[in-house]
Amino acid sequence: MSFTRNAENIEPSQILLVVNREARAGRKEMSEGLELLRCRGFPVVEIYTENPTEIPGILRRYGKDAGLIALGGGDGTFNCSAEILFELNKPLGILPLGTANDLARTLGIPPDPKEACRILAEGHTQRIDLGRVNGKFFLNVASIGLGVRVTREISQESKQRWGALSYARSLLVAVRENRSFSAEIVCDGHRERTRAIQIAVGNGRHYGGGMTVSDEAEIDDGLLHLYSLKPQKLWKLALLARSIQTGDYRGRSWVVFRSGRKIEIRTVRPMDIDTDGELTAHTPAHFEVVENALEVIVPAGYRDGREVRDVAQRS
């Protein structure tokens, strides 16, 4: 059920704010941020829902009349809303209220709702890409293998209790199984076969609560970045911990890395695909990047901040 304030008469001067009340941080975290927006002269129409699957319908009904759309929730909230956001083509404000908040992390938006609202009020924009697999949009990363098992293992209860650490706990369980599969990968026409326990295709930079698909990946570079992890003994996989955090896989012979605009992945049997923490597709998979797909509100000096972040991660 959703709770709405004055949504029937939205005007172009107003912000439409839709909040997923089931996200890890709730409605109570938003009060100071909303007060900041109103004090700066931004009229806000609020809609709260306990069912994130309602959000695309809410946006379709009310979003076309708003001047700006703000979403409060986790990566799953933005994933399920990506298609309608693309259709509406409105500036998007990101209020990270979820567990992992990887989209916000990629864009340098802090997890504090008040600070996120301050960025929203400042109004600096950047166009970002979307990834698409079998017609389904995603913002961060699509995974086959370990990532899918993490999604199946993790629960809403563990997210609420452990936060981003719940992803690491679930990853450890998945790694112990170490199940491998055969895959054919075609990246911009280059074909190869490999055996893997994990294949990740990134549109953005971060996934799984702060892991990095590649230190070369940016959400506005017009490319998809793929890594494929070959089966290894547990002690060798443990050596990848730092690389998984930073996205630097140089010198790792058991990691295949590719970048391109179109990627195809085929497996012997259909395998599920996780996109932004949701199971949404399966192989055979056809990936493509949709450039400049969304206009989002980002911190001032967003590009300079990326350079500082890159130096910090490599040090």
LOLUM-456172 format. One record per residue (C-alpha): x, y negated, z; residue number from 1. Coordinates in Angstrom, 1 decimal, decimal comma. Example, Ala and Ser with C-alpha at 12.3 -4.5 7.8 and 13.67 -1.06 7.14 Angstrom:
# LOLUM-456172
+--------+--------+--------+-----+
!      u !      v !      w ! num !
+--------+--------+--------+-----+
!   12,3 !    4,5 !    7,8 !   1 !
!   13,7 !    1,1 !    7,1 !   2 !
+--------+--------+--------+-----+
***
This chain:
# LOLUM-456172
+--------+--------+--------+-----+
!      u !      v !      w ! num !
+--------+--------+--------+-----+
!    0,0 !    0,0 !    0,0 !   1 !
!    1,3 !   -3,5 !   -0,8 !   2 !
!    0,9 !   -6,7 !    1,1 !   3 !
!    0,6 !   -9,9 !   -1,0 !   4 !
!    0,7 !  -13,6 !   -0,4 !   5 !
!   -0,9 !  -15,8 !   -3,0 !   6 !
!    0,2 !  -13,7 !   -5,9 !   7 !
!   -2,8 !  -14,4 !   -8,1 !   8 !
!   -1,8 !  -18,0 !   -9,0 !   9 !
!    2,0 !  -17,8 !   -9,7 !  10 !
!    3,5 !  -20,8 !  -11,5 !  11 !
!    6,7 !  -21,1 !  -13,4 !  12 !
!    8,2 !  -23,2 !  -10,6 !  13 !
!    7,8 !  -20,4 !   -8,1 !  14 !
!    9,9 !  -17,4 !   -7,2 !  15 !
!    8,2 !  -14,0 !   -7,2 !  16 !
!    9,7 !  -12,0 !   -4,4 !  17 !
!    9,0 !   -8,2 !   -4,3 !  18 !
!   10,3 !   -6,3 !   -1,3 !  19 !
!   10,5 !   -2,6 !   -0,8 !  20 !
!    9,6 !   -2,2 !    2,8 !  21 !
!   11,0 !    1,4 !    2,8 !  22 !
!   14,5 !    0,2 !    2,1 !  23 !
!   17,0 !    0,5 !    5,0 !  24 !
!   16,8 !   -3,1 !    5,9 !  25 !
!   13,2 !   -4,2 !    6,2 !  26 !
!   10,9 !   -7,2 !    6,0 !  27 !
!   12,1 !   -8,6 !    9,3 !  28 !
!   15,6 !   -9,1 !    7,9 !  29 !
!   14,1 !  -11,5 !    5,3 !  30 !
!   12,7 !  -14,2 !    7,5 !  31 !
!   15,8 !  -16,4 !    7,8 !  32 !
!   16,5 !  -16,1 !    4,1 !  33 !
!   13,0 !  -17,1 !    3,1 !  34 !
!   13,2 !  -20,1 !    5,5 !  35 !
!   16,4 !  -21,2 !    3,8 !  36 !
!   14,8 !  -21,0 !    0,4 !  37 !
!   11,8 !  -23,0 !    1,5 !  38 !
!   13,9 !  -25,6 !    3,2 !  39 !
!   15,7 !  -26,2 !   -0,1 !  40 !
!   12,4 !  -26,7 !   -1,9 !  41 !
!   11,9 !  -23,2 !   -3,5 !  42 !
!    8,3 !  -22,0 !   -3,3 !  43 !
!    8,2 !  -18,2 !   -2,8 !  44 !
!    5,4 !  -15,9 !   -3,5 !  45 !
!    5,9 !  -12,7 !   -1,4 !  46 !
!    4,8 !   -9,2 !   -2,2 !  47 !
!    5,7 !   -6,3 !    0,1 !  48 !
!    5,2 !   -2,6 !   -0,7 !  49 !
!    5,8 !    0,6 !    1,1 !  50 !
!    5,9 !    2,5 !   -2,2 !  51 !
!    8,7 !    1,5 !   -4,5 !  52 !
!    7,0 !    3,3 !   -7,5 !  53 !
!    4,5 !    0,4 !   -7,3 !  54 !
!    7,1 !   -2,2 !   -8,1 !  55 !
!    7,2 !   -1,9 !  -11,9 !  56 !
!    3,4 !   -2,4 !  -11,9 !  57 !
!    3,6 !   -5,4 !   -9,6 !  58 !
!    6,2 !   -7,0 !  -11,8 !  59 !
!    4,2 !   -6,3 !  -15,0 !  60 !
!    1,1 !   -7,9 !  -13,4 !  61 !
!    2,7 !  -11,0 !  -11,9 !  62 !
!    6,2 !  -11,4 !  -13,2 !  63 !
!    5,4 !  -12,9 !  -16,6 !  64 !
!    4,2 !  -16,2 !  -14,9 !  65 !
!    7,0 !  -16,6 !  -12,4 !  66 !
!   10,1 !  -18,7 !  -13,1 !  67 !
!   12,4 !  -16,3 !  -11,3 !  68 !
!   12,0 !  -12,7 !  -10,0 !  69 !
!   13,7 !  -11,6 !   -6,8 !  70 !
!   13,8 !   -8,0 !   -5,7 !  71 !
!   14,6 !   -6,8 !   -2,2 !  72 !
!   15,6 !   -3,2 !   -1,9 !  73 !
!   18,3 !   -0,7 !   -2,6 !  74 !
!   19,8 !    0,6 !   -5,9 !  75 !
!   16,7 !    2,9 !   -6,4 !  76 !
!   14,5 !   -0,2 !   -6,3 !  77 !
!   16,4 !   -1,8 !   -9,1 !  78 !
!   16,7 !    1,4 !  -11,1 !  79 !
!   12,9 !    2,0 !  -11,2 !  80 !
!   12,4 !   -1,7 !  -12,1 !  81 !
!   15,1 !   -1,9 !  -14,9 !  82 !
!   12,7 !   -1,4 !  -17,8 !  83 !
!   10,2 !   -4,0 !  -16,9 !  84 !
!   12,9 !   -6,5 !  -15,9 !  85 !
!   14,4 !   -6,0 !  -19,3 !  86 !
!   11,0 !   -6,6 !  -20,9 !  87 !
!   10,2 !   -9,7 !  -18,9 !  88 !
!   13,7 !  -11,2 !  -19,5 !  89 !
!   13,5 !  -13,5 !  -16,4 !  90 !
!   16,4 !  -14,5 !  -14,2 !  91 !
!   16,8 !  -11,9 !  -11,4 !  92 !
!   17,7 !  -12,5 !   -7,8 !  93 !
!   19,2 !   -9,5 !   -5,9 !  94 !
!   18,5 !   -9,1 !   -2,2 !  95 !
!   20,4 !   -6,0 !   -1,1 !  96 !
!   18,3 !   -4,2 !    1,5 !  97 !
!   19,2 !   -0,6 !    0,8 !  98 !
!   21,9 !    1,9 !    1,9 !  99 !
!   24,5 !    1,8 !   -0,8 ! 100 !
!   23,8 !   -1,6 !   -2,5 ! 101 !
!   26,2 !   -0,8 !   -5,3 ! 102 !
!   24,7 !   -3,2 !   -7,8 ! 103 !
!   25,1 !   -6,0 !   -5,2 ! 104 !
!   28,6 !   -4,9 !   -4,4 ! 105 !
!   29,6 !   -5,0 !   -8,1 ! 106 !
!   28,2 !   -8,5 !   -8,4 ! 107 !
!   29,8 !   -9,7 !   -5,1 ! 108 !
!   26,5 !  -10,3 !   -3,4 ! 109 !
!   26,8 !   -9,8 !    0,4 ! 110 !
!   24,4 !   -7,4 !    2,3 ! 111 !
!   23,2 !  -10,1 !    4,6 ! 112 !
!   19,7 !  -11,2 !    3,4 ! 113 !
!   20,3 !  -14,9 !    4,4 ! 114 !
!   23,5 !  -15,1 !    2,5 ! 115 !
!   21,9 !  -13,4 !   -0,5 ! 116 !
!   19,1 !  -16,0 !   -0,4 ! 117 !
!   21,7 !  -18,7 !   -0,2 ! 118 !
!   23,3 !  -17,4 !   -3,4 ! 119 !
!   19,8 !  -17,2 !   -5,0 ! 120 !
!   19,2 !  -20,9 !   -4,1 ! 121 !
!   22,5 !  -22,0 !   -5,7 ! 122 !
!   21,4 !  -20,5 !   -9,0 ! 123 !
!   24,6 !  -19,5 !  -10,7 ! 124 !
!   23,7 !  -16,9 !  -13,5 ! 125 !
!   25,5 !  -14,2 !  -15,4 ! 126 !
!   24,2 !  -11,9 !  -18,1 ! 127 !
!   25,0 !   -8,2 !  -17,4 ! 128 !
!   24,7 !   -5,0 !  -19,4 ! 129 !
!   22,4 !   -2,0 !  -18,8 ! 130 !
!   23,2 !    1,6 !  -19,5 ! 131 !
!   20,6 !    3,9 !  -21,0 ! 132 !
!   20,5 !    7,7 !  -21,0 ! 133 !
!   17,8 !    9,5 !  -23,1 ! 134 !
!   15,9 !    6,2 !  -23,1 ! 135 !
!   16,1 !    5,7 !  -19,3 ! 136 !
!   17,8 !    2,5 !  -18,1 ! 137 !
!   20,4 !    2,5 !  -15,3 ! 138 !
!   22,5 !   -0,2 !  -13,8 ! 139 !
!   25,4 !    1,5 !  -12,0 ! 140 !
!   26,4 !    5,0 !  -12,7 ! 141 !
!   24,9 !    8,2 !  -14,1 ! 142 !
!   26,3 !   11,5 !  -12,7 ! 143 !
!   26,2 !   15,2 !  -13,6 ! 144 !
!   27,4 !   17,8 !  -11,1 ! 145 !
!   28,6 !   16,6 !   -7,7 ! 146 !
!   26,6 !   13,4 !   -7,9 ! 147 !
!   23,4 !   15,3 !   -8,4 ! 148 !
!   24,1 !   17,6 !   -5,5 ! 149 !
!   24,7 !   14,6 !   -3,3 ! 150 !
!   21,4 !   13,2 !   -4,3 ! 151 !
!   19,7 !   16,5 !   -3,4 ! 152 !
!   21,5 !   16,8 !   -0,1 ! 153 !
!   21,0 !   13,3 !    1,1 ! 154 !
!   17,8 !   12,4 !    2,9 ! 155 !
!   16,0 !    9,1 !    3,8 ! 156 !
!   16,5 !   10,0 !    7,5 ! 157 !
!   20,3 !   10,3 !    7,1 ! 158 !
!   20,4 !    7,0 !    5,1 ! 159 !
!   18,6 !    5,3 !    8,0 ! 160 !
!   20,9 !    6,9 !   10,6 ! 161 !
!   24,3 !    6,8 !    8,9 ! 162 !
!   24,0 !    4,1 !    6,2 ! 163 !
!   26,6 !    4,3 !    3,4 ! 164 !
!   28,4 !    7,0 !    5,4 ! 165 !
!   25,5 !    9,4 !    4,6 ! 166 !
!   26,9 !    9,5 !    1,0 ! 167 !
!   30,3 !   10,6 !    2,2 ! 168 !
!   28,8 !   13,3 !    4,4 ! 169 !
!   26,7 !   14,6 !    1,5 ! 170 !
!   29,7 !   14,5 !   -0,8 ! 171 !
!   31,8 !   16,7 !    1,5 ! 172 !
!   29,0 !   19,3 !    1,4 ! 173 !
!   28,9 !   19,2 !   -2,4 ! 174 !
!   32,7 !   19,3 !   -2,8 ! 175 !
!   32,9 !   22,5 !   -0,7 ! 176 !
!   30,7 !   24,2 !   -3,2 ! 177 !
!   33,0 !   23,1 !   -6,1 ! 178 !
!   30,7 !   24,5 !   -8,8 ! 179 !
!   32,0 !   24,0 !  -12,3 ! 180 !
!   30,3 !   23,8 !  -15,7 ! 181 !
!   31,3 !   23,6 !  -19,3 ! 182 !
!   30,6 !   20,4 !  -21,2 ! 183 !
!   31,1 !   18,9 !  -24,7 ! 184 !
!   31,7 !   15,2 !  -24,6 ! 185 !
!   31,5 !   12,9 !  -27,7 ! 186 !
!   32,7 !    9,4 !  -27,0 ! 187 !
!   32,3 !    7,0 !  -30,0 ! 188 !
!   32,8 !    9,9 !  -32,3 ! 189 !
!   35,7 !   11,6 !  -30,5 ! 190 !
!   34,7 !   15,1 !  -29,6 ! 191 !
!   36,2 !   17,3 !  -26,8 ! 192 !
!   35,3 !   20,2 !  -24,6 ! 193 !
!   36,1 !   20,4 !  -20,9 ! 194 !
!   35,2 !   22,2 !  -17,7 ! 195 !
!   34,1 !   19,9 !  -14,9 ! 196 !
!   32,6 !   19,7 !  -11,4 ! 197 !
!   31,6 !   16,1 !  -11,9 ! 198 !
!   31,0 !   13,8 !  -14,9 ! 199 !
!   30,2 !   10,2 !  -14,2 ! 200 !
!   29,2 !    7,5 !  -16,8 ! 201 !
!   29,4 !    4,0 !  -15,4 ! 202 !
!   27,7 !    0,8 !  -16,7 ! 203 !
!   28,6 !   -1,0 !  -13,5 ! 204 !
!   31,6 !   -0,6 !  -11,3 ! 205 !
!   30,5 !    1,0 !   -8,0 ! 206 !
!   28,3 !    4,0 !   -7,0 ! 207 !
!   27,7 !    6,2 !   -4,0 ! 208 !
!   28,1 !    3,5 !   -1,3 ! 209 !
!   31,3 !    1,9 !   -2,6 ! 210 !
!   33,1 !    4,5 !   -4,8 ! 211 !
!   34,4 !    3,1 !   -8,1 ! 212 !
!   33,9 !    4,7 !  -11,5 ! 213 !
!   36,9 !    2,9 !  -12,9 ! 214 !
!   39,1 !    0,0 !  -12,0 ! 215 !
!   38,6 !   -1,2 !  -15,6 ! 216 !
!   34,8 !   -1,1 !  -15,5 ! 217 !
!   32,8 !   -4,3 !  -15,4 ! 218 !
!   29,0 !   -4,6 !  -15,6 ! 219 !
!   29,3 !   -7,2 !  -18,5 ! 220 !
!   32,1 !   -5,7 !  -20,6 ! 221 !
!   29,9 !   -4,1 !  -23,3 ! 222 !
!   31,3 !   -0,6 !  -22,5 ! 223 !
!   30,4 !    2,6 !  -20,7 ! 224 !
!   33,2 !    4,2 !  -18,6 ! 225 !
!   33,3 !    8,0 !  -18,2 ! 226 !
!   35,4 !   10,2 !  -16,0 ! 227 !
!   35,3 !   14,0 !  -15,9 ! 228 !
!   36,7 !   15,8 !  -12,9 ! 229 !
!   38,1 !   19,3 !  -13,6 ! 230 !
!   37,8 !   22,1 !  -11,0 ! 231 !
!   40,5 !   22,0 !   -8,4 ! 232 !
!   41,4 !   23,4 !   -5,0 ! 233 !
!   40,0 !   21,5 !   -2,1 ! 234 !
!   43,4 !   20,1 !   -1,1 ! 235 !
!   43,9 !   18,7 !   -4,5 ! 236 !
!   40,5 !   17,1 !   -4,5 ! 237 !
!   41,4 !   15,5 !   -1,2 ! 238 !
!   44,2 !   13,7 !   -2,9 ! 239 !
!   41,6 !   11,9 !   -5,0 ! 240 !
!   40,0 !   10,2 !   -2,1 ! 241 !
!   41,9 !    6,9 !   -2,7 ! 242 !
!   41,3 !    7,1 !   -6,5 ! 243 !
!   37,6 !    7,6 !   -6,0 ! 244 !
!   37,5 !    4,5 !   -3,8 ! 245 !
!   39,6 !    2,3 !   -6,2 ! 246 !
!   38,8 !    3,9 !   -9,6 ! 247 !
!   42,5 !    4,2 !  -10,4 ! 248 !
!   43,0 !    7,7 !  -11,8 ! 249 !
!   46,3 !    7,1 !  -13,6 ! 250 !
!   48,6 !   10,1 !  -13,3 ! 251 !
!   45,8 !   12,5 !  -12,4 ! 252 !
!   46,0 !   15,2 !  -15,1 ! 253 !
!   42,9 !   16,9 !  -13,9 ! 254 !
!   40,7 !   13,8 !  -14,5 ! 255 !
!   39,6 !   13,0 !  -18,1 ! 256 !
!   38,8 !    9,3 !  -18,6 ! 257 !
!   37,1 !    7,7 !  -21,7 ! 258 !
!   35,4 !    4,4 !  -22,5 ! 259 !
!   33,0 !    3,7 !  -25,4 ! 260 !
!   29,7 !    2,2 !  -26,4 ! 261 !
!   28,0 !    5,6 !  -27,1 ! 262 !
!   28,5 !    8,8 !  -25,3 ! 263 !
!   26,9 !   12,3 !  -25,8 ! 264 !
!   27,2 !   15,1 !  -23,3 ! 265 !
!   26,0 !   18,6 !  -23,9 ! 266 !
!   26,1 !   21,5 !  -21,5 ! 267 !
!   25,3 !   25,2 !  -21,9 ! 268 !
!   22,2 !   25,0 !  -19,9 ! 269 !
!   20,2 !   21,8 !  -19,2 ! 270 !
!   21,6 !   20,0 !  -16,1 ! 271 !
!   20,0 !   17,2 !  -14,1 ! 272 !
!   21,3 !   13,7 !  -14,3 ! 273 !
!   21,4 !   11,3 !  -11,4 ! 274 !
!   21,1 !    7,6 !  -12,3 ! 275 !
!   21,6 !    5,1 !   -9,4 ! 276 !
!   20,7 !    7,7 !   -6,8 ! 277 !
!   17,6 !    9,0 !   -8,6 ! 278 !
!   17,1 !   12,2 !  -10,6 ! 279 !
!   15,8 !   10,8 !  -13,9 ! 280 !
!   17,1 !   12,8 !  -16,9 ! 281 !
!   18,9 !   16,0 !  -18,0 ! 282 !
!   21,3 !   17,2 !  -20,6 ! 283 !
!   21,7 !   17,1 !  -23,5 ! 284 !
!   22,4 !   13,4 !  -22,8 ! 285 !
!   22,7 !   10,5 !  -25,1 ! 286 !
!   24,2 !    7,4 !  -23,4 ! 287 !
!   24,4 !    3,9 !  -24,8 ! 288 !
!   25,1 !    0,4 !  -23,5 ! 289 !
!   22,7 !   -2,5 !  -23,9 ! 290 !
!   24,8 !   -5,6 !  -23,8 ! 291 !
!   23,7 !   -8,8 !  -22,1 ! 292 !
!   20,4 !   -7,2 !  -21,1 ! 293 !
!   19,6 !   -9,0 !  -17,9 ! 294 !
!   20,3 !  -12,5 !  -16,5 ! 295 !
!   21,1 !  -12,2 !  -12,8 ! 296 !
!   21,9 !  -14,7 !  -10,0 ! 297 !
!   25,5 !  -14,3 !   -8,8 ! 298 !
!   27,8 !  -16,1 !   -6,4 ! 299 !
!   29,7 !  -19,2 !   -7,5 ! 300 !
!   33,1 !  -18,2 !   -8,8 ! 301 !
!   31,9 !  -14,7 !   -9,6 ! 302 !
!   34,6 !  -14,1 !  -12,2 ! 303 !
!   37,4 !  -15,5 !  -10,0 ! 304 !
!   36,1 !  -13,2 !   -7,2 ! 305 !
!   36,5 !  -10,2 !   -9,4 ! 306 !
!   40,2 !  -11,0 !  -10,0 ! 307 !
!   40,8 !  -11,3 !   -6,2 ! 308 !
!   39,0 !   -8,0 !   -5,6 ! 309 !
!   41,0 !   -6,2 !   -8,3 ! 310 !
!   44,3 !   -7,4 !   -6,7 ! 311 !
!   43,1 !   -6,3 !   -3,2 ! 312 !
!   42,0 !   -2,8 !   -4,5 ! 313 !
!   45,4 !   -2,1 !   -6,1 ! 314 !
!   47,5 !   -3,3 !   -3,2 ! 315 !
+--------+--------+--------+-----+
***
